[in-house]
Amino acid sequence: MEALILCGGFAKRLEPITLFVPKPLLPVNGKPLLDHILDKLENLRVDRIVITTNRKFADQFSYFIENKKLRGYKSKIELIVEPTLSNEQKLGAIRSIDNAIKSAGIGQDTLVIAGDNYFSSDLKGVISAFERLGAGVIGVYDLKSLDSAKNFGVVRMDGDVIAKFEEKPEKPSSTLISTGIYVFPSTDLGLFEKYLAEKGNPDAVGYFNEWYIRQKKVYGSKIDGEWYDIGTIDTYKTLYEKFMTKK
């Protein structure tokens, strides 16, 4: 299995902080957010980690990766740089995935993770579900609030199967939301190119998921513990202060 971490966004809602520091490299509990994700991947059977970012922040990610290797991180890490310098030029998450698959030659089953989320789960449950089911799996989290769910991709499940997926619906049918953690079998990687060829919205993975569940049977695996989408300064402040109070 390979892992792809999406770090290509410009995080406009977190400006001015993210004018200078990319969201995945913001500090959380004493180290960059991306470090927390990589620590979890080191405990999984992942042959290669591909990080995709934009040209504006490429140097910062290159430095981060080299420093990680110097400190003894054992997994193979590769950086893919997209030719974008601003939010107006961004590829969007779906194009970013498709570009990384082609540029890095990704061909194995692939764990895709949004690089701007914090989660305490060790990911073993999601991987186990994928290995057991042999099909696409979306990591889901119960926000326990229909009002909060409006801001995310909302999942309605029938047993383990995802029966419905809606990207940021006005009236959510469930409090379960997509976490930005996905596992795709190698046989489904070509579907990103097919989706884009059909003029699908390239921006959020949720739009792809709405289409994906019409093509294939896709499953959900609930993420335990804590999960935060670092989408706004208020959310980042909440997470930052959460760890400050523990010290």
C-alpha positions, -999 to +999 in steps of 0.1 A: +000+000+000+011+036-007-001+068+010-009+101-005-011+132+017-028+162+002-011+195+011-017+216-021-042+241-007-036+278+002-059+279+032-075+313+025-097+312+056-066+310+079-049+341+065-028+360+074-012+330+091-011+309+060+003+336+038+036+324+052+031+289+066+011+262+049-017+247+070-002+212+073+030+227+088+012+247+115+023+236+150-001+214+170+011+201+204+047+210+197+052+198+162+038+204+127+003+190+119+019+169+092+042+153+117+012+138+135+000+121+103+034+108+094+039+093+129+007+072+124+018+061+089+051+048+103+032+022+122+014+009+091+025-013+062+030+016+038+057+012+011+059+048+001+045+082+012+038+108-015+031+144-003+017+168-029+019+205-025+020+238-045+050+257-058+046+285-033+053+263-003+075+236-020+107+248-002+091+245+032+079+210+026+113+200+011+130+213+042+104+195+064+110+162+047+148+164+047+147+173+084+124+144+090+148+120+073+178+134+093+159+127+125+156+090+115+122+087+099+124+054+081+095+054+056+102+065+020+088+100+014+085+117-020+073+153-028+052+162-058+051+199-066+021+213-085+027+243-108+006+267-087+014+298-068-020+311-057-055+300-047-067+312-081-044+287-098-050+257-075-058+223-090-084+213-065-082+181-045-094+158-073-070+171-099-043+170-072-049+133-066-050+125-103-018+146-109+000+128-080-011+093-093+004+101-127+034+121-116+045+097-089+034+065-107+011+054-079-003+020-087-009+002-055-038+003-031-037+039-018-044+056+015-053+092+008-053+117+037-061+154+038-030+171+052-050+197+071-069+175+096-059+164+131-071+130+143-061+108+172-070+075+156-042+052+146-059+044+113-057+006+119-095+004+118-098+020+084-070-002+070-085-033+085-119-025+070-103-021+036-084-054+038-116-072+049-139-057+023-115-053-007-132-021-018-131+017-014-134+028+022-141+063+036-132+072+072-163+087+088-167+106+121-198+113+141-201+150+149-233+144+168-247+176+154-268+181+122-260+218+123-222+212+124-225+185+097-236+211+071-200+222+067-187+188+056-194+158+033-223+140+050-225+103+049-256+081+054-248+044+059-267+012+054-247-012+076-211-007+064-221+005+029-223+042+021-259+046+009-257+084+003-230+111+002-237+148+001-211+176+000-221+203+024-259+198+023-283+225+037-303+197+054-280+169+064-295+134+067-269+122+092-244+134+117-217+112+101-192+131+080-162+123+058-129+128+076-106+133+046-093+098+051-098+073+023-085+040+010-088+033-027-080-001-043-055+001-071-083-009-096-102+023-087-073+048-092-082+054-129-117+066-118-102+101-109-093+106-145-127+093-156-145+117-132-126+147-144-132+137-181-169+138-173-164+174-161-169+166-124-161+194-099-124+191-092-123+210-060-134+189-030-131+151-027-167+151-015-179+158-050-159+128-063-174+107-035-210+116-046-201+102-080-179+073-067-207+056-048-228+055-080-200+036-097-190+012-070-200-002-037-181+020-012-179+014+026-175+036+056-153+029+086-159+050+118-129+069+132-126+068+169-111+093+192-108+130+183-109+146+149-106+183+139-108+200+105-084+229+107-106+250+084-108+283+103-087+303+127-112+296+155-109+258+150-071+260+149-072+281+181-094+256+198-071+227+189-040+247+198-054+257+232-066+222+239-030+210+241-018+240+259-042+233+288-028+198+291+007+210+298 
